[in-house]
Amino acid sequence: MMQAVVGDGLMVKGRHVGDEVREGVILEVHGENGAPPYLVRWRDGHESVFFPSADTLIEHLPGKQRAR
């Protein structure tokens, strides 16, 4: 199960050759105990509610405490 906190980074790998990696920062966690969906501000400044797929990596920032 994916868990995140506000301030963690997201990286979404492209599914096809030549697709760019999308990167963003989690602004809000809408699920319980750090679960999705997340409000994300993407590198291009766009914000959206995001449900991660298997191609998504969360970059946990040091010092963040996770809900258990």
Order of alpha helices (4+ residues) and beta strands (2+ residues): beta-beta-beta-beta-beta
